[in-house]
Amino acid sequence: MTIAHEIGHVLNGDSGTCYYSTYSARSKYEAAANRFAIGLIRRYAEAKGDSSCSYIKFAETWCIPSDLYENVKEEFNRY
């Protein structure tokens, strides 16, 4: 999850300077990187044959923190 999250920052074009700005600006970048990471992990899992039907089981299997379960649920609802 951490690696996918950081890849999200790179591909989203985050400059890394947001740590010196406000919390609300940081949270926007962090939320976008989290969404990217969850989508990336979902695509990877599907390519490897993981067809988890429960978003909670998916999150547990792929070590996604419980505070992001709502994001995982949203990703599952996209399909």
Disulfide bonds with the S-S distance in Angstrom:
none
